[in-house]
Each structure stands twice: as structure tokens, then as C-alpha cells.
Amino acid sequence: MTSMSNQIFNIQLKNNKRNFECSENDSVLEGGLRYGLAMRYECSNGTCGACVAKLIDGDIKQIKHHDFSLSDEQKNQGEFLMCCNAPASDLNLKIDLIGDVKSIPIQNIETKVKKVSFVNDDLAIITLRTPRSKTLQFMAGQDVELSFKGKTSRYPLASCPCHGMELEFHIRNMPEDAFATSLFTKKIKSKSVIDLEGPKGIFVLKETSKRPMTFIAWDSGFAPIRSLVEHAFSLEMPNPVNFYWAYPADEQVPYLDNHAKSWQAIMDNYTYIPIACEFDRSSKNDCHKVAKQIFDALDLNIINQSDLYLCAPAEVLIYLGELLLENGLNEARLIASPI
């Protein structure tokens, strides 16, 4: 434990065989989300009642007012709102965690643009903020649909689920993408209202696997890979992590190269290898050639021992997947998502 002014308590989840640490100054919900647990919640401010947990053993203290009223029966059974209570001792709780993507409902949320950063003329990073009363529940690696004045496109989340109120997306300036066109013509700006529907997709971590994790991203396929890697870190997964990031050679380095490098400071067994590929965004490319360039840069000894997460354009993904399977990768360990 730390000093008496900020004690750290251990929280054991009886029905899930998981545990995490939580400060007496943080809500149980904050502690669990920071650890990477897929907890059920919506508002995080005591309004909705979705984050109910059952106290089996230990003491809690209320740190926030809540408008949601628990019934007398719920209170007698030890139920409480995780978002409004902090641990006052070590705890043993019963919590209903999200088990898989099928158990997460499709949500419709009116968000507002918090920030737009233009990395260059072809790439923007946009951050959306949800209302406090309606945060997005999702699993790392999933997608959502974003709509602005009738223009809708689907994008992967670049955020970790522990930050459900602030959602990041990496968007390329593609002529056929009407939402992106609105963004790059500055029609979408700070405080613009963006309708969100999701989450969707099954590009998620195998959280119980003990195998090494290898991630391969093509260009902005980094967005869902980032979500997965940072979620793995929040879960304190001990698996070795290898990350290959393919990008057009004329851009010198991938667009968030320093961010990918920074993971070396927080993960003990992490390897990052950027792969420069001959690729021109303005013309039709030889996807066979790009796939082969990526394949030739891989360490197959590592690949064939790993759970492999691959995010690339559909044609590159197909050709690269075929090369990997022909050279020893177990198909059950290939988790792929097209961009």
C-alpha cells in the first residue's frame, strides 16, 4: 500500500477470476476500465444504473452523488454503482463483464467534434466526445459508422476502450468518401455534431491467449492496431508484442512513427519494424507486389508462433494472408480486418 492519504486496494472479481488495483480516490469503474476490463456502463456519472456490481466482501465509500435509485432489494443484496463508489478496503465483487462482441448492443450516440488535426493534406486525426450520459461501449479493434449531414462512412476506432468518452479516428482524404470530403473541405470542424452508430466488427484481442502477439498494419490500418496494442497494455498482458507497420516509401516514416516507438518504454518485450513499400496513393497499385514486400520483411519464426492481427486493404490482405498460410501460419491464429 501507499501512504494513508492515497491507499491502493486490491479488487477481486469472484465470478470472473480477475483482479485489479484501485486507488481509494478513484471509482471502482475508473479502476477497472484503466486495467482494461470490459465493464458494462453508459454514463459514468450515476444516472443510468448500468454499472451495478454486487459487493461480496469489503468496504466501499460513496465519492459521487447519483440520481439513479437502487431498490431496497438491490441494496440489501449488496449492490452498488461502480461509477460513484471507491474502495475503502480490499474488495471481492461480482460483476457482469462484457464477454464478446455479440453481447455489446449497437448504440446510437450524438457526439461532438473535440479536435481535428491535419497530419498532412491526405490524413486527419479527429477526436469525438460523447455526452457524459452516453459513453460508447466497445471492444478494442472495432469499427463505428460516423454521419455528418447525411454523409456516412465506417471507420475503425483508434482509442482504447478505457476512454469511452473520447474517441479517436484516423481518416484518409479519399474522393469516394463523402464524410472524409466534408472533413477535408473544413465543413466538419470543432463542435460539429457527428452521429455515431456502433460498435461493429470482430477484430478483437484473444485476451486469454499466452502466445506472442504480432500486429501488421498497412498505413492507416494503424488505427485499430493501436486500439488493440494499448488495450493489451492496459490488461498487463505479458505476451511478447511485435509490430510491423507498412507505409509508402516516399513518406519517409509512418505518420505516427514516434507513437509506435514510444511503446518500447511501457512494454518489456516489444519490437517495432517499419516497412517501406513502393506504393502510390494516386494510381492503381500492384497489391501482389505490396503484399510480397511486406511478407519479405517478416520474421516467419516469430509469425508462426504468434496470434497474428492484420489490418490492410482487402486485396493486400488476401495476398499476404495466402503467403503466410502457405508458409506455416495456423489459420486459426490469423485475425484480419480490411481497410
C-alpha positions in Angstrom: 0.0 0.0 0.0 1.0 3.6 -0.5 0.6 6.4 2.2 -2.6 6.6 4.1 -3.7 9.6 2.0 -3.9 7.5 -1.1 -4.3 3.9 -0.4 -4.3 1.3 -3.2 -6.6 -1.6 -2.7 -6.9 -5.0 -4.5 -10.3 -5.8 -6.1 -11.1 -9.4 -6.8 -13.8 -10.4 -9.2 -15.4 -13.6 -7.8 -17.2 -14.8 -10.9 -14.6 -13.8 -13.5 -11.3 -14.9 -11.7 -9.8 -11.4 -12.4 -8.4 -8.8 -10.1 -7.1 -5.3 -10.4 -5.8 -2.5 -8.2 -7.8 0.7 -7.5 -6.9 3.8 -5.5 -9.3 5.0 -2.8 -9.6 8.2 -4.7 -10.9 6.5 -7.9 -14.2 4.9 -8.5 -14.3 1.2 -8.9 -15.4 1.8 -12.5 -12.4 4.0 -13.3 -10.0 1.4 -11.8 -11.5 -1.4 -13.8 -11.6 0.5 -17.1 -8.0 1.6 -16.6 -7.0 -2.0 -16.2 -8.7 -2.9 -19.4 -11.8 -4.8 -18.1 -14.8 -4.7 -20.4 -17.2 -3.3 -17.8 -20.8 -2.5 -18.6 -21.5 1.2 -18.2 -23.1 4.1 -20.1 -22.9 7.4 -18.3 -20.2 7.1 -15.6 -21.9 9.7 -13.5 -24.7 7.9 -11.6 -27.5 8.5 -14.0 -28.1 5.2 -15.9 -27.6 2.4 -13.4 -25.8 0.2 -16.0 -22.6 -0.2 -13.8 -24.3 -2.1 -10.9 -22.0 -4.5 -9.1 -22.5 -6.8 -6.1 -20.3 -6.4 -3.0 -19.4 -9.8 -1.7 -16.8 -8.7 0.8 -15.0 -5.5 1.9 -16.0 -1.8 2.3 -16.8 0.9 -0.2 -17.3 4.6 0.1 -19.5 6.9 -2.0 -17.5 9.6 -3.7 -20.1 11.0 -6.1 -23.8 11.8 -5.9 -26.0 9.6 -8.1 -29.5 10.2 -9.4 -30.2 6.6 -10.2 -32.1 4.9 -7.3 -31.3 1.4 -6.4 -34.2 -0.6 -5.0 -34.2 -1.7 -1.3 -33.8 -5.3 -2.5 -30.7 -4.4 -4.5 -29.2 -2.5 -1.5 -29.9 -5.5 0.8 -28.1 -7.8 -1.7 -25.0 -5.5 -1.6 -25.5 -4.0 -5.0 -23.9 -0.5 -5.7 -23.0 1.7 -8.6 -19.3 1.3 -9.5 -19.1 4.8 -11.0 -19.9 6.6 -7.8 -18.1 4.4 -5.2 -14.5 3.9 -4.4 -12.9 1.1 -2.4 -12.3 1.6 1.4 -10.6 -1.8 1.7 -9.7 -4.8 -0.5 -12.9 -5.9 -2.2 -14.5 -9.1 -3.5 -17.1 -8.3 -6.1 -19.5 -9.9 -8.5 -19.5 -8.1 -11.9 -21.2 -9.0 -15.2 -18.4 -8.2 -17.7 -18.9 -8.0 -21.5 -18.0 -11.4 -22.8 -17.7 -10.9 -26.5 -18.8 -8.6 -29.3 -22.2 -10.2 -29.6 -23.1 -9.1 -26.1 -22.5 -5.4 -26.9 -25.6 -3.6 -28.2 -25.5 -1.3 -31.2 -25.5 2.2 -29.8 -26.6 5.5 -31.4 -24.9 8.5 -29.9 -24.8 12.1 -30.9 -21.2 13.2 -30.4 -19.4 16.5 -30.9 -16.0 17.1 -32.5 -13.4 17.9 -29.8 -10.4 18.3 -32.1 -9.3 17.9 -35.7 -5.6 17.6 -36.5 -4.5 17.5 -40.2 -1.3 15.4 -40.3 -1.0 16.4 -44.0 -3.2 17.0 -47.0 -4.3 13.4 -47.1 -4.7 12.4 -43.4 -6.7 13.8 -40.5 -7.0 12.7 -36.9 -10.3 13.5 -35.4 -11.4 13.2 -31.8 -15.1 13.0 -30.9 -16.5 13.5 -27.4 -19.6 11.6 -26.3 -22.1 13.1 -23.7 -21.3 12.1 -20.1 -24.7 10.4 -20.0 -23.9 8.2 -23.0 -20.4 6.9 -23.4 -19.6 4.3 -26.1 -19.2 0.7 -25.1 -16.9 -1.2 -27.5 -14.1 -3.6 -27.6 -10.6 -2.7 -28.9 -10.3 -3.0 -32.6 -14.0 -2.5 -33.5 -15.5 0.0 -36.0 -18.3 2.5 -36.0 -20.3 4.4 -38.6 -20.0 8.2 -38.5 -22.6 10.5 -40.1 -22.5 14.2 -40.8 -25.5 15.8 -42.6 -26.4 12.6 -44.2 -22.9 11.6 -45.3 -22.0 8.3 -43.6 -18.7 6.3 -43.5 -17.4 3.5 -41.4 -14.1 3.8 -39.6 -12.1 1.8 -37.0 -11.6 3.3 -33.5 -8.0 4.2 -32.7 -9.0 4.5 -29.0 -8.6 2.2 -26.1 -12.0 1.2 -24.5 -10.8 2.7 -21.2 -11.5 6.1 -22.8 -15.2 5.7 -23.8 -15.9 9.4 -23.8 -13.2 10.5 -26.2 -13.0 8.6 -29.4 -10.2 8.9 -32.0 -10.3 8.2 -35.7 -7.6 8.3 -38.5 -9.3 9.4 -41.7 -7.7 9.4 -45.2 -8.8 12.0 -47.8 -10.5 9.7 -50.3 -12.6 11.2 -53.1 -15.2 8.4 -52.9 -15.6 9.0 -49.1 -18.3 11.8 -48.7 -17.7 12.0 -44.9 -13.9 12.5 -45.5 -14.6 15.1 -48.1 -16.7 17.1 -45.6 -13.8 16.8 -43.2 -11.0 17.9 -45.6 -13.1 20.8 -47.0 -13.4 22.1 -43.4 -17.2 21.6 -43.2 -16.6 19.4 -40.2 -14.9 21.4 -37.5 -14.6 21.8 -33.7 -18.1 21.3 -32.0 -19.7 19.9 -35.2 -22.3 17.3 -34.4 -21.4 13.8 -35.6 -23.9 10.9 -35.3 -22.3 7.6 -34.3 -23.7 4.1 -34.7 -21.8 1.1 -33.4 -19.7 -0.7 -32.5 -19.4 -3.2 -35.3 -16.8 -5.8 -36.3 -15.0 -8.8 -34.7 -11.3 -7.6 -35.0 -10.6 -8.1 -31.3 -7.9 -9.4 -29.0 -7.6 -13.0 -27.9 -7.3 -11.9 -24.3 -6.7 -15.4 -22.8 -4.0 -16.5 -25.3 -0.5 -16.9 -24.0 1.1 -16.8 -27.5 3.2 -13.9 -28.8 1.1 -11.2 -30.5 2.2 -9.9 -33.9 0.5 -6.9 -35.5 0.8 -5.9 -39.1 -0.7 -2.6 -40.2 -0.8 -1.0 -43.7 -0.8 2.8 -43.3 -3.9 4.0 -41.5 -4.6 0.4 -40.5 -2.6 1.5 -37.6 -5.8 2.9 -36.0 -7.4 -0.4 -34.9 -3.9 -1.9 -34.2 -3.2 1.0 -31.8 -6.5 0.3 -30.1 -5.6 -3.4 -29.7 -2.0 -2.8 -28.5 -2.9 -0.2 -25.9 -5.8 -2.4 -24.7 -3.3 -5.3 -24.3 -1.0 -3.0 -22.3 -3.9 -1.9 -20.0 -4.7 -5.6 -19.4 -1.0 -6.1 -18.4 -0.8 -9.0 -20.8 2.7 -10.5 -20.6 2.8 -11.7 -24.2 5.6 -10.5 -26.4 4.4 -7.9 -28.9 5.8 -7.5 -32.4 4.6 -4.7 -34.6 5.2 -4.3 -38.4 4.0 -1.0 -39.9 4.0 -0.9 -43.7 3.8 2.6 -45.4 4.6 4.3 -48.7 8.3 4.7 -49.0 8.0 8.3 -50.3 6.7 9.4 -46.9 10.0 8.7 -45.1 8.3 7.3 -41.9 4.8 6.2 -40.9 2.6 9.1 -39.8 2.7 8.3 -36.0 6.2 6.7 -36.0 7.1 8.2 -32.7 4.0 6.9 -31.1 4.8 3.4 -32.2 8.3 3.8 -30.9 7.0 5.1 -27.5 5.5 1.7 -26.7 9.1 0.4 -26.1 9.0 2.4 -22.9 5.9 0.7 -21.5 6.3 -2.8 -22.8 9.1 -5.1 -21.7 9.1 -7.3 -24.8 8.2 -5.2 -27.8 9.7 -5.0 -31.3 8.7 -2.4 -33.8 9.7 -2.7 -37.5 8.5 -0.1 -40.1 8.3 -1.5 -43.7 8.8 1.0 -46.6 6.8 -0.2 -49.6 6.6 1.1 -53.2 3.1 2.4 -53.2 1.4 5.4 -54.9 -1.9 6.6 -53.5 -2.8 8.3 -56.7 -2.7 5.3 -59.0 -3.8 1.7 -59.2 -1.2 -0.4 -57.4 0.1 -3.9 -57.7 -1.3 -5.4 -54.5 0.6 -8.7 -55.1 3.8 -6.7 -55.1 2.9 -4.8 -51.9 1.9 -8.0 -50.1 5.2 -9.6 -51.2 7.2 -6.6 -49.9 5.6 -6.9 -46.5 6.0 -10.6 -46.5 9.7 -10.4 -47.2 10.3 -8.1 -44.2 8.6 -10.6 -41.7 10.4 -13.0 -39.4 8.5 -16.2 -40.1 9.8 -17.9 -37.0 8.1 -15.2 -34.9 5.0 -15.1 -37.1 4.3 -18.8 -36.9 4.4 -18.8 -33.1 2.0 -15.8 -32.8 -1.6 -14.8 -32.9 -1.4 -12.5 -36.0 -3.5 -9.4 -36.3 -3.5 -8.0 -39.8 -5.1 -4.7 -41.0 -4.6 -3.8 -44.6 -6.6 -3.1 -47.9 -8.6 -6.1 -48.9 -6.5 -7.2 -51.8 -3.2 -6.8 -49.9 -4.8 -8.7 -47.0 -5.9 -11.6 -49.2 -2.5 -12.0 -51.0 -0.5 -11.5 -47.7 -2.7 -13.9 -45.9 -2.2 -16.6 -48.6 1.6 -16.2 -48.4 1.5 -16.5 -44.6 -0.7 -19.6 -44.6 1.4 -21.2 -47.3 4.5 -20.7 -45.1 3.3 -22.2 -41.9 0.9 -19.9 -40.1 -2.0 -21.7 -38.4 -5.2 -20.2 -40.0 -7.0 -20.2 -36.6 -4.3 -17.7 -35.4 -4.9 -15.2 -38.2 -7.2 -12.3 -37.2 -7.7 -9.9 -40.1 -9.6 -6.7 -40.9 -9.7 -4.9 -44.3 -9.4 -1.1 -44.5 
